[in-house]
């Protein structure tokens, strides 16, 4: 595996389900990110993990919960989502504040 | 608050017809301006980083330039495979956060 990988690539879930998105980076970077991309809107930063510190966008609802067990892996735990949470969820990594490299994304549909 | 505005929203070119995409920004203490290419259903692909006014970078048919208020992505003699959405993002100060624009959707036809 090379670059940034994400699983699953597609996910359909009901509003009462609990699921997790997984991201793994093979670039030796020390920072990882979750972004949300909705139609006609700019990419929205949700969470940053840098050197095991967590920075978050205060507007992100608590039904999204990140986990970063080490510098190569990042998870986004989902529970009790709403239909408006349907979007492309992108993971990225970087070395410090340098350019960020993105994974292919998880297309999430909430029914 | 950092802001990024990209124009046009969509652009249709014929193969070989050169043009430019614009990225206007408002940021306190620009650290870097980034250009990405995104194909449908995929994650953004990194193209360039520009750090200071007057800087230019090139890659194949693409050339990015930067002033104190805006950046341009010049596309010379485009081909159909250049069709994609081009995203611009800025980074300010010491933060790692990127603020993105909504992108320019480019279509190149034969």
Contacts between the chains, C-beta under 8 A, distances in Angstrom:
chain1	res1	chain2	res2	distance
A	4	B	43	7.5
A	6	B	43	8.0
A	31	B	96	5.8
A	33	B	96	7.7
A	40	B	102	6.8
A	41	B	102	6.8
A	42	B	4	7.3
A	42	B	99	7.6
A	42	B	100	4.2
A	42	B	101	6.0
A	42	B	102	5.1
A	42	B	103	7.8
A	43	B	44	7.6
A	43	B	87	7.3
A	43	B	89	7.7
A	43	B	98	7.6
A	43	B	100	4.3
A	45	B	97	5.5
A	45	B	98	6.9
A	48	B	96	5.9
A	48	B	97	6.9
A	50	B	96	6.0
A	55	B	96	7.9
A	55	B	97	7.9
A	90	B	43	5.3
A	90	B	44	7.4
A	92	B	43	7.8
A	94	B	96	6.7
A	96	B	96	7.5
A	97	B	31	6.8
A	97	B	32	7.9
A	97	B	91	6.6
A	97	B	94	7.0
A	97	B	95	7.4
A	97	B	96	4.8
A	98	B	49	7.7
A	99	B	32	7.8
A	99	B	34	6.0
A	99	B	46	5.2
A	99	B	49	5.2
A	100	B	34	7.7
A	100	B	46	7.4
A	100	B	98	6.4
A	101	B	46	6.0
A	102	B	36	7.7
A	102	B	43	3.6
A	102	B	44	4.8
A	102	B	45	7.5
A	102	B	46	7.8
A	103	B	43	5.2
A	104	B	41	8.0
A	104	B	42	5.5
A	104	B	43	4.9
A	105	B	41	7.7
A	105	B	42	7.0
A	105	B	43	5.0
A	107	B	41	7.3
